[in-house]
């Protein structure tokens, strides 16, 4: 890979860049490299932190060094050619799309010359890839949003966005895992918990997974534990 770049990230870390910009193909290579490195590094590996076009590799400096880890990374690179963009689990997340649950749904529709139903249809018929998880535990950055409903962040962020809020910012979409400040455009709300520290699986999605949003009505939203 001509665009492969490995840089030092502290005394016990290397960051591997697999592309110059994010895309499903680059994200697939990031995931494939992580899958290949786990068995290749074994007990030397401390953690892998994937992002849009890079992978942070943390290793045990008492068991190995940057040279050895770098060689392992390069040895795994040829296998990335077979990685596919449709890898990962498909996770369906229910969403109650409405004016009462999505404060910016109407304004977003108006700004795009669309109806509210159009925005809901476009957002829910797209399959999104989990590019990264950050900002808060369980906050999954999903892309890519259809250009017809892509919208910039709000000029003034809200001080409090409710848990479960489904939102759009540029060509990304996400579900807020907890109450927090935020400047994304709110279009609905999901009863799905995106982070539950007491669960055996704290997060329902992981980097590399695919997500599809399923519209539900108010009754189903409340029955599933959603709150307005």
Backbone as JSON, one array per atom type, in Angstrom:
{
  "sequence": "XXXXXXXXXXXXXXXXXXXXXXXXXXXXXXXXXXXXXXXXXXXXXXXXXXXXXXXXXXXXXXXXXXXXXXXXXXXXXXXXXXXXXXXXXXXXXXXXXXXXXXXXXXXXXXXXXXXXXXXXXXXXXXXXXXXXXXXXXXXXXXXXXXXXXXXXXXXXXXXXXXXXXXXXXXXXXXXXXXXXXXXXXXXXXXXXXXXXXXXXXXXXXXXXXXXXXXXXXXXXXXXXXXXX",
  "N": [[0.85, -1.19, 0.0], [0.73, 2.06, -1.0], [-0.07, 4.27, 0.41], [0.31, 3.75, 3.05], [1.29, 4.64, 6.3], [3.33, 4.77, 9.13], [3.61, 5.97, 12.34], [5.25, 7.17, 15.29], [3.71, 6.97, 18.49], [4.08, 7.88, 21.24], [5.89, 6.16, 23.91], [5.12, 3.53, 23.85], [3.51, 3.01, 21.65], [2.14, 2.96, 18.33], [0.9, 4.64, 15.52], [-1.05, 3.86, 12.81], [-1.57, 4.92, 9.6], [-3.88, 4.5, 7.07], [-4.9, 5.67, 4.87], [-5.65, 8.78, 3.18], [-8.03, 10.04, 3.57], [-11.33, 9.58, 4.96], [-13.34, 6.74, 4.17], [-15.6, 4.13, 3.17], [-14.06, 2.0, 2.13], [-11.45, 2.49, 3.11], [-11.98, 2.38, 5.85], [-12.68, -0.3, 6.05], [-10.2, -1.47, 5.6], [-8.85, -0.6, 7.88], [-10.23, -2.02, 9.86], [-9.67, -4.65, 9.03], [-6.9, -4.75, 9.36], [-6.67, -4.52, 12.14], [-7.94, -6.92, 12.9], [-6.08, -8.72, 11.9], [-3.77, -8.11, 13.32], [-4.23, -8.77, 16.0], [-3.93, -11.67, 16.5], [-1.34, -11.83, 15.48], [0.33, -10.26, 17.08], [-0.27, -11.13, 19.63], [0.34, -11.66, 23.06], [1.85, -9.41, 23.25], [0.38, -7.28, 22.47], [-1.47, -4.54, 23.75], [-3.68, -2.82, 23.34], [-6.01, -1.9, 20.73], [-6.99, 0.86, 18.9], [-9.24, 1.9, 16.77], [-9.92, 4.3, 14.14], [-11.26, 6.69, 11.77], [-9.47, 6.58, 9.47], [-7.24, 5.43, 10.47], [-5.24, 3.47, 12.77], [-4.55, 2.99, 16.09], [-1.98, 1.44, 17.71], [-1.25, -0.08, 20.63], [1.31, -1.33, 22.64], [3.07, -3.71, 24.77], [5.86, -2.52, 26.26], [7.7, -3.98, 27.66], [7.75, -6.41, 26.55], [8.2, -6.19, 23.87], [9.29, -4.08, 21.11], [9.22, -0.94, 19.24], [10.23, -1.43, 16.69], [9.86, -4.2, 16.2], [7.05, -4.39, 16.41], [6.31, -2.68, 14.34], [7.27, -4.13, 12.16], [5.58, -6.34, 12.27], [3.16, -5.1, 11.68], [3.6, -4.28, 9.01], [3.89, -6.78, 7.85], [1.33, -7.72, 7.95], [-0.05, -6.15, 6.19], [-0.29, -6.94, 3.36], [-2.53, -8.65, 3.37], [-4.69, -6.99, 3.5], [-5.79, -6.32, 1.11], [-7.87, -7.96, 0.49], [-9.96, -7.17, 2.06], [-13.34, -6.2, 2.72], [-16.01, -3.81, 2.21], [-18.44, -4.44, 3.29], [-18.17, -5.87, 5.58], [-18.46, -6.86, 9.06], [-21.05, -6.72, 11.61], [-24.59, -6.37, 10.98], [-26.54, -4.06, 12.45], [-29.65, -3.2, 13.73], [-31.31, -0.27, 14.64], [-33.91, 1.06, 16.46], [-35.96, 3.95, 15.82], [-37.82, 6.73, 16.86], [-39.06, 8.89, 14.86], [-40.01, 12.21, 14.79], [-41.58, 15.46, 15.15], [-41.78, 16.14, 17.83], [-39.87, 14.53, 19.0], [-37.59, 15.06, 17.63], [-36.11, 17.87, 17.51], [-35.0, 19.42, 15.47], [-35.93, 18.46, 13.12], [-38.01, 19.48, 11.45], [-36.96, 22.0, 10.65], [-34.65, 21.18, 9.34], [-35.74, 19.72, 7.22], [-37.12, 21.82, 5.9], [-34.98, 23.47, 5.14], [-33.79, 21.96, 3.22], [-35.64, 21.74, 1.28], [-37.41, 19.67, 1.42], [-39.93, 17.32, 2.52], [-40.94, 16.42, 5.88], [-41.42, 13.71, 5.98], [-39.9, 12.88, 3.81], [-37.26, 13.32, 4.71], [-37.13, 11.51, 6.84], [-37.51, 9.1, 5.46], [-35.24, 9.06, 3.76], [-33.13, 9.05, 5.64], [-33.6, 6.69, 7.06], [-33.37, 4.69, 5.17], [-30.8, 4.36, 4.51], [-27.7, 2.61, 4.81], [-25.37, 2.56, 7.36], [-21.93, 2.92, 8.28], [-19.99, 2.1, 11.14], [-17.66, 4.23, 11.95], [-16.02, 5.24, 13.99], [-15.69, 5.37, 17.59], [-16.27, 7.61, 20.11], [-15.89, 10.79, 21.89], [-17.94, 10.4, 23.87], [-18.56, 7.54, 25.98], [-19.83, 4.98, 24.0], [-20.72, 6.66, 21.99], [-21.19, 6.51, 18.75], [-19.76, 7.23, 15.68], [-21.31, 7.5, 12.68], [-21.46, 6.84, 9.21], [-22.02, 6.99, 5.61], [-23.94, 9.94, 5.6], [-26.68, 10.59, 3.45], [-26.21, 13.01, 0.91], [-28.4, 14.68, 0.44], [-29.63, 15.2, 2.86], [-27.63, 15.99, 4.49], [-26.21, 18.16, 6.92], [-24.8, 21.1, 8.38], [-23.23, 21.51, 11.65], [-25.01, 22.94, 14.44], [-25.02, 26.48, 14.91], [-24.99, 27.41, 17.49], [-24.38, 25.34, 20.04], [-26.47, 23.02, 21.87], [-26.98, 23.02, 25.4], [-27.87, 20.79, 26.67], [-28.49, 17.71, 25.45], [-30.8, 15.14, 24.98], [-30.58, 11.71, 26.16], [-30.41, 9.15, 23.77], [-31.08, 10.69, 21.6], [-31.25, 11.08, 18.12], [-29.16, 12.15, 15.6], [-27.78, 14.48, 13.14], [-24.79, 15.59, 11.63], [-23.07, 17.32, 9.33], [-21.96, 14.91, 7.12], [-22.36, 12.85, 8.82], [-23.97, 10.71, 11.22], [-25.54, 9.96, 14.38], [-26.26, 8.45, 17.61], [-27.03, 9.84, 20.64], [-25.52, 8.69, 23.54], [-25.93, 9.37, 26.16], [-27.15, 11.99, 28.35], [-25.94, 15.09, 27.33], [-23.95, 17.97, 26.33], [-24.34, 19.28, 22.98], [-24.06, 19.84, 19.42], [-25.34, 18.87, 17.2], [-27.82, 18.25, 14.62], [-31.01, 17.43, 15.63], [-33.12, 14.75, 14.92], [-34.78, 12.75, 15.74], [-35.54, 10.13, 18.14], [-34.17, 7.39, 19.94], [-34.98, 4.35, 21.66], [-32.99, 2.63, 22.19], [-30.28, 1.68, 24.18], [-27.14, 3.0, 24.0], [-24.91, 2.74, 25.5], [-24.22, 0.77, 28.2], [-22.93, 0.21, 31.11], [-23.33, -1.88, 32.89], [-24.07, -4.06, 31.48], [-23.34, -7.22, 29.87], [-22.41, -6.86, 27.36], [-21.46, -3.87, 26.81], [-21.81, -1.97, 24.72], [-23.9, -1.74, 21.86], [-22.94, -1.6, 19.28], [-19.93, -1.76, 17.31], [-16.76, -0.56, 16.06], [-16.61, -0.85, 12.59], [-18.93, -2.27, 12.32], [-22.2, -2.33, 10.72], [-24.98, -0.15, 10.45], [-28.49, 0.19, 10.51], [-31.28, 2.28, 10.6], [-34.48, 1.89, 12.03], [-37.7, 2.97, 11.58], [-40.09, 3.63, 14.16], [-43.26, 3.83, 15.9], [-44.77, 6.13, 18.32], [-45.92, 4.63, 20.41], [-44.53, 2.15, 20.32], [-42.01, 3.11, 20.83], [-42.19, 4.08, 23.5], [-42.9, 1.72, 24.82], [-40.59, 0.29, 24.54], [-38.97, 1.46, 26.34], [-38.27, 4.07, 25.84], [-37.98, 7.64, 26.39], [-39.6, 10.8, 26.61]],
  "CA": [[0.0, 0.0, 0.0], [1.58, 3.24, -1.11], [-0.51, 5.3, 1.34], [0.55, 3.31, 4.42], [2.23, 5.44, 7.06], [3.41, 4.37, 10.52], [4.27, 7.0, 13.12], [5.38, 6.94, 16.72], [2.66, 7.54, 19.32], [4.52, 7.66, 22.61], [6.9, 5.13, 24.11], [4.6, 2.18, 23.65], [2.41, 3.07, 20.7], [2.35, 3.33, 16.94], [-0.36, 4.93, 14.84], [-0.95, 3.44, 11.42], [-2.48, 5.63, 8.7], [-4.15, 3.63, 5.93], [-5.47, 6.47, 3.8], [-5.59, 10.22, 3.41], [-9.36, 10.51, 3.93], [-12.22, 8.5, 5.36], [-14.22, 6.14, 3.18], [-15.89, 2.75, 3.57], [-12.95, 1.12, 1.76], [-10.35, 2.7, 4.07], [-12.45, 1.85, 7.15], [-12.59, -1.76, 5.98], [-8.78, -1.83, 5.77], [-8.53, -0.39, 9.29], [-10.78, -3.15, 10.6], [-8.94, -5.86, 8.65], [-5.58, -4.71, 9.98], [-6.86, -4.85, 13.55], [-8.22, -8.35, 13.01], [-4.86, -9.47, 11.61], [-2.74, -7.83, 14.31], [-4.49, -9.4, 17.3], [-3.19, -12.93, 16.64], [0.07, -11.67, 15.12], [1.06, -9.68, 18.21], [-0.51, -11.95, 20.81], [0.44, -11.04, 24.38], [2.55, -8.12, 23.12], [-0.64, -6.25, 22.24], [-2.21, -4.0, 24.89], [-4.98, -2.36, 22.86], [-6.13, -1.35, 19.39], [-8.01, 1.91, 18.88], [-9.46, 2.28, 15.37], [-10.61, 5.54, 13.82], [-11.72, 6.77, 10.38], [-8.48, 6.13, 8.5], [-6.03, 5.09, 11.2], [-5.33, 2.49, 13.86], [-3.55, 3.18, 17.14], [-1.53, 0.16, 18.24], [-0.56, 0.05, 21.92], [1.97, -2.6, 22.93], [3.78, -3.82, 26.05], [7.28, -2.26, 25.98], [8.54, -4.97, 28.35], [7.72, -7.63, 25.76], [8.6, -5.94, 22.5], [9.7, -2.69, 20.83], [8.56, -0.35, 18.08], [10.71, -2.05, 15.45], [9.19, -5.5, 16.03], [5.62, -4.15, 16.16], [6.21, -2.11, 13.0], [7.46, -5.22, 11.21], [4.34, -7.12, 12.29], [2.15, -4.32, 10.95], [3.9, -4.36, 7.58], [3.66, -8.15, 7.41], [-0.12, -7.93, 7.85], [-0.63, -5.25, 5.18], [-0.74, -7.58, 2.12], [-3.85, -9.28, 3.53], [-5.76, -5.99, 3.51], [-6.36, -6.19, -0.23], [-9.09, -8.76, 0.41], [-10.97, -6.65, 2.97], [-14.54, -5.72, 2.03], [-16.7, -2.74, 2.91], [-19.67, -4.92, 3.91], [-17.85, -6.7, 6.73], [-19.05, -6.39, 10.31], [-22.45, -7.08, 11.83], [-25.62, -5.4, 10.66], [-27.3, -3.79, 13.67], [-30.8, -2.34, 13.5], [-31.6, 0.58, 15.79], [-35.23, 1.68, 16.28], [-36.0, 5.4, 16.0], [-39.1, 7.42, 16.78], [-38.87, 10.15, 14.15], [-41.17, 13.1, 14.89], [-41.26, 16.83, 15.53], [-41.62, 16.2, 19.28], [-38.66, 13.82, 19.42], [-36.47, 15.59, 16.87], [-36.37, 19.32, 17.48], [-34.51, 20.07, 14.25], [-36.42, 17.72, 11.96], [-38.76, 20.35, 10.56], [-36.07, 23.02, 10.07], [-33.77, 20.49, 8.39], [-36.55, 19.45, 6.02], [-37.37, 23.1, 5.22], [-33.74, 23.98, 4.54], [-33.43, 21.12, 2.08], [-36.74, 21.7, 0.33], [-37.99, 18.34, 1.53], [-40.93, 17.15, 3.57], [-40.44, 15.66, 7.03], [-41.46, 12.29, 5.59], [-38.76, 12.64, 2.93], [-36.05, 13.24, 5.54], [-37.2, 10.23, 7.57], [-37.32, 8.03, 4.49], [-33.84, 9.06, 3.32], [-32.25, 8.68, 6.74], [-33.83, 5.3, 7.5], [-33.09, 3.73, 4.1], [-29.35, 4.31, 4.29], [-26.92, 1.74, 5.7], [-24.23, 3.36, 7.84], [-20.8, 2.19, 8.86], [-19.44, 2.65, 12.38], [-16.29, 4.63, 11.66], [-15.25, 5.44, 15.22], [-16.46, 5.57, 18.82], [-15.54, 8.59, 20.91], [-16.63, 11.91, 22.49], [-18.49, 9.85, 25.11], [-18.7, 6.09, 25.83], [-20.98, 4.56, 23.22], [-21.06, 7.6, 20.91], [-20.67, 5.94, 17.51], [-19.82, 8.1, 14.5], [-21.82, 6.69, 11.58], [-21.49, 7.5, 7.92], [-22.09, 8.41, 5.29], [-25.3, 10.44, 5.42], [-27.04, 11.01, 2.1], [-25.99, 14.45, 0.74], [-29.67, 15.42, 0.41], [-30.02, 15.59, 4.22], [-26.45, 16.4, 5.26], [-26.4, 19.52, 7.44], [-23.72, 21.51, 9.29], [-23.54, 21.6, 13.07], [-25.7, 24.15, 14.84], [-24.1, 27.58, 15.23], [-24.93, 27.45, 18.95], [-24.69, 24.0, 20.57], [-27.36, 22.91, 23.02], [-26.31, 22.66, 26.64], [-28.31, 19.47, 27.1], [-29.14, 16.86, 24.45], [-31.28, 13.97, 25.72], [-30.11, 10.37, 25.81], [-31.17, 8.52, 22.7], [-31.32, 11.6, 20.48], [-30.64, 10.7, 16.85], [-28.76, 13.45, 15.08], [-26.96, 14.58, 11.93], [-23.83, 16.68, 11.53], [-22.4, 17.14, 8.05], [-22.39, 13.63, 6.54], [-22.32, 11.87, 9.88], [-25.14, 10.61, 12.07], [-25.18, 9.31, 15.64], [-27.25, 8.39, 18.68], [-26.39, 10.28, 21.88], [-25.65, 7.61, 24.52], [-26.28, 9.92, 27.47], [-27.42, 13.43, 28.33], [-24.69, 15.81, 27.19], [-24.01, 19.08, 25.37], [-24.16, 18.83, 21.6], [-24.44, 20.79, 18.4], [-25.83, 18.19, 16.02], [-29.23, 18.44, 14.29], [-31.79, 16.34, 16.2], [-34.21, 14.37, 14.02], [-35.59, 11.68, 16.32], [-35.02, 9.58, 19.38], [-34.17, 5.94, 19.98], [-35.0, 3.75, 22.99], [-31.82, 1.77, 22.3], [-29.17, 2.17, 25.01], [-25.89, 2.87, 23.27], [-23.86, 2.38, 26.45], [-24.74, 0.27, 29.46], [-21.76, -0.38, 31.77], [-23.7, -3.05, 33.67], [-24.38, -5.14, 30.56], [-22.22, -8.06, 29.45], [-21.93, -6.18, 26.16], [-21.83, -2.49, 27.12], [-22.19, -1.21, 23.54], [-24.53, -2.59, 20.84], [-22.2, -1.53, 18.02], [-18.48, -1.61, 17.39], [-16.16, -0.05, 14.83], [-16.68, -1.83, 11.52], [-20.3, -2.73, 12.16], [-23.1, -1.55, 9.88], [-26.19, 0.23, 11.19], [-29.67, 0.66, 9.78], [-32.29, 2.81, 11.52], [-35.83, 1.41, 11.74], [-38.73, 3.86, 12.16], [-41.13, 3.07, 15.02], [-44.2, 4.87, 16.34], [-44.63, 6.56, 19.71], [-46.27, 3.53, 21.3], [-43.42, 1.21, 20.35], [-40.89, 3.81, 21.46], [-42.42, 4.08, 24.94], [-42.89, 0.34, 25.3], [-39.19, -0.16, 24.54], [-38.24, 2.19, 27.37], [-37.93, 5.44, 25.44], [-38.52, 8.73, 27.21], [-39.7, 12.12, 25.99]],
  "C": [[0.88, 1.24, 0.0], [1.19, 4.32, -0.11], [-0.37, 4.87, 2.79], [1.59, 4.2, 5.08], [2.18, 5.02, 8.52], [4.2, 5.42, 11.28], [4.28, 6.64, 14.6], [4.25, 7.65, 17.47], [3.0, 7.27, 20.79], [5.52, 6.51, 22.69], [6.41, 3.73, 23.8], [3.41, 2.19, 22.69], [2.86, 3.46, 19.31], [0.98, 3.62, 16.34], [-0.16, 4.67, 13.35], [-2.0, 4.16, 10.6], [-2.63, 4.79, 7.43], [-4.81, 4.37, 4.77], [-5.42, 7.93, 4.16], [-6.94, 10.8, 3.8], [-10.24, 9.32, 4.25], [-13.08, 8.03, 4.2], [-14.53, 4.73, 3.66], [-14.74, 1.8, 3.26], [-11.78, 1.25, 2.73], [-10.74, 2.15, 5.43], [-12.38, 0.34, 7.17], [-11.15, -2.23, 6.15], [-8.34, -1.66, 7.22], [-9.01, -1.58, 10.11], [-10.0, -4.43, 10.31], [-7.55, -5.9, 9.28], [-5.68, -5.05, 11.46], [-7.1, -6.32, 13.76], [-6.97, -9.19, 12.79], [-3.8, -9.29, 12.7], [-2.97, -8.54, 15.64], [-3.77, -10.74, 17.44], [-1.69, -12.77, 16.35], [0.9, -11.15, 16.3], [0.85, -10.46, 19.51], [-0.43, -11.15, 22.1], [1.18, -9.71, 24.36], [1.54, -6.98, 23.03], [-1.34, -5.86, 23.54], [-3.6, -3.56, 24.45], [-4.86, -1.87, 21.42], [-7.25, -0.34, 19.41], [-8.18, 2.38, 17.45], [-10.16, 3.63, 15.25], [-10.92, 5.53, 12.32], [-10.73, 6.18, 9.38], [-7.18, 5.71, 9.18], [-6.31, 4.08, 12.3], [-4.2, 2.75, 14.84], [-3.24, 1.82, 17.75], [-0.73, 0.39, 19.51], [0.02, -1.31, 22.3], [2.69, -2.54, 24.28], [5.27, -3.63, 25.79], [8.22, -3.22, 26.7], [8.62, -6.27, 27.56], [8.19, -7.42, 24.32], [9.03, -4.49, 22.34], [9.02, -2.22, 19.54], [8.98, -1.02, 16.77], [9.96, -3.35, 15.19], [7.71, -5.29, 15.69], [5.42, -3.59, 14.75], [6.36, -3.19, 11.93], [6.21, -6.1, 11.13], [3.24, -6.41, 11.5], [2.36, -4.45, 9.45], [3.65, -5.76, 7.03], [2.18, -8.43, 7.21], [-0.75, -7.15, 6.7], [-1.06, -5.96, 3.9], [-2.13, -8.2, 2.2], [-4.99, -8.28, 3.42], [-6.43, -5.84, 2.15], [-7.68, -6.95, -0.36], [-10.2, -8.25, 1.32], [-12.13, -6.06, 2.18], [-15.26, -4.7, 2.88], [-17.96, -3.21, 3.61], [-19.4, -5.89, 5.05], [-18.47, -6.11, 7.98], [-20.51, -6.78, 10.39], [-23.38, -5.98, 11.32], [-26.5, -5.26, 11.9], [-28.44, -2.84, 13.34], [-31.14, -1.58, 14.78], [-32.95, 1.26, 15.55], [-35.19, 3.18, 16.58], [-37.44, 5.89, 15.9], [-38.82, 8.78, 16.17], [-40.14, 10.99, 14.3], [-40.69, 14.5, 15.26], [-41.02, 16.92, 17.04], [-40.36, 15.5, 19.77], [-37.41, 14.31, 18.7], [-36.66, 17.07, 16.63], [-35.94, 20.01, 16.2], [-35.04, 19.41, 12.99], [-37.14, 18.62, 10.97], [-37.84, 21.37, 9.88], [-35.1, 22.4, 9.07], [-34.51, 20.22, 7.09], [-36.77, 20.73, 5.21], [-36.13, 23.6, 4.49], [-33.32, 23.2, 3.31], [-34.53, 21.06, 1.02], [-37.41, 20.34, 0.29], [-39.13, 18.35, 2.54], [-40.29, 16.39, 4.72], [-40.4, 14.17, 6.68], [-40.29, 11.94, 4.68], [-37.48, 12.45, 3.73], [-36.0, 11.9, 6.27], [-36.91, 9.07, 6.63], [-35.86, 7.92, 4.05], [-32.92, 8.57, 4.42], [-32.38, 7.2, 7.1], [-33.55, 4.27, 6.41], [-31.61, 3.62, 3.78], [-28.73, 3.31, 5.26], [-25.64, 2.48, 6.07], [-23.14, 2.45, 8.42], [-20.34, 2.88, 10.13], [-17.96, 2.95, 12.12], [-15.43, 4.73, 12.92], [-16.21, 5.56, 16.4], [-15.65, 6.5, 19.71], [-16.47, 9.67, 21.42], [-17.19, 11.51, 23.83], [-18.59, 8.34, 24.92], [-19.98, 5.73, 25.08], [-21.4, 5.51, 22.11], [-20.39, 7.12, 19.63], [-20.86, 6.92, 16.36], [-20.16, 7.23, 13.29], [-21.82, 7.48, 10.28], [-21.71, 6.48, 6.8], [-23.55, 8.8, 5.05], [-25.51, 10.87, 3.97], [-26.87, 12.53, 1.97], [-27.26, 15.28, 0.78], [-30.1, 15.87, 1.8], [-28.82, 15.92, 5.1], [-26.61, 17.85, 5.69], [-25.28, 19.87, 8.4], [-24.18, 21.52, 10.75], [-24.25, 22.92, 13.36], [-24.7, 25.23, 15.21], [-23.94, 27.74, 16.74], [-25.32, 26.08, 19.5], [-25.68, 24.06, 21.73], [-26.55, 22.53, 24.26], [-26.68, 21.25, 27.09], [-29.07, 18.78, 25.97], [-29.56, 15.58, 25.16], [-30.64, 12.66, 25.26], [-31.02, 9.78, 24.74], [-31.46, 9.41, 21.51], [-30.56, 11.14, 19.24], [-30.37, 11.99, 16.08], [-27.88, 13.34, 13.84], [-26.03, 15.77, 12.06], [-22.98, 16.43, 10.29], [-22.88, 15.81, 7.45], [-22.25, 12.48, 7.55], [-23.65, 11.84, 10.63], [-24.76, 9.81, 13.31], [-26.39, 9.27, 16.56], [-26.53, 8.8, 19.96], [-26.6, 9.22, 22.96], [-26.07, 8.09, 25.91], [-26.58, 11.4, 27.32], [-26.08, 14.18, 28.28], [-24.89, 17.04, 26.31], [-23.84, 18.54, 23.96], [-24.68, 19.83, 20.6], [-24.94, 20.15, 17.12], [-27.32, 18.45, 15.83], [-30.04, 17.23, 14.74], [-32.99, 16.02, 15.31], [-35.1, 13.27, 14.58], [-34.98, 11.2, 17.62], [-35.17, 8.06, 19.38], [-34.24, 5.44, 21.42], [-33.78, 2.87, 23.25], [-30.74, 2.41, 23.18], [-27.87, 1.92, 24.27], [-24.7, 2.58, 24.18], [-24.49, 2.0, 27.78], [-23.6, -0.46, 30.18], [-22.06, -1.64, 32.57], [-24.03, -4.26, 32.79], [-23.13, -5.95, 30.23], [-21.59, -7.54, 28.17], [-22.33, -4.72, 26.27], [-22.32, -1.67, 25.92], [-22.79, -2.13, 22.49], [-23.8, -2.59, 19.51], [-20.72, -1.34, 18.28], [-17.96, -1.1, 16.05], [-16.14, -1.17, 13.79], [-18.06, -2.4, 11.31], [-21.06, -1.83, 11.21], [-24.4, -1.32, 10.63], [-27.29, 0.65, 10.23], [-30.71, 1.1, 10.81], [-33.69, 2.37, 11.07], [-36.86, 2.32, 12.38], [-39.74, 3.08, 13.0], [-42.07, 4.2, 15.43], [-44.01, 5.17, 17.82], [-44.9, 5.42, 20.68], [-45.12, 2.53, 21.44], [-42.21, 1.82, 21.04], [-41.02, 3.77, 22.99], [-42.36, 2.67, 25.53], [-41.46, -0.21, 25.4], [-38.35, 0.59, 25.57], [-37.82, 3.58, 27.0], [-38.6, 6.47, 26.31], [-38.53, 10.01, 26.41], [-39.71, 13.17, 27.08]]
}
